[in-house]
């Protein structure tokens, strides 16, 4: 089963991102926008895991998260990977709580690597993916709009992380939370 670990985003934040996406869609750019219901912050992509591995994942998460207390996150700035001159993925960044989130992700990465999962080589960049470029049609107009877009949210609490199963369908992925690990 294709699996990842994530911080879930409250519906109020998903609504704000849906408004942002609707503004950006107005450019007519050929971008596959992420469905608001699928918005999350990926902490670690695990790929295909065997049916017995969720217990190992949970053990690693419990160990990684044991010393971590709940904290607040706020979102800000809209941007693109690799950058706005050559966008492939559009994102919303994490502002407040960025250091706490990065430290938590590092602990998760370390504990799961110790349990046999492949370590991510790229540095962690806290963000929420909101769209993926399909073709260059209209990109100049979209990047101009992104450069001038102000976006930030009120802080929201991070109280737990989710283990999520991803089923790839022709209409897009379907995400199902299979476990939660609470922060103390």
PyMOL commands that set and color helices and strands:
alter all, ss='L'
color gray80, all
select helices_A, chain A and resi 11-25+36-38+53-65+98-114+139-148
alter helices_A, ss='H'
color red, helices_A
select strands_A, chain A and resi 2-8+31-33+40-48+71-73+75-81+89-94+127-133+156-158+160-169+172-182
alter strands_A, ss='S'
color yellow, strands_A
deselect
rebuild
show_as cartoon
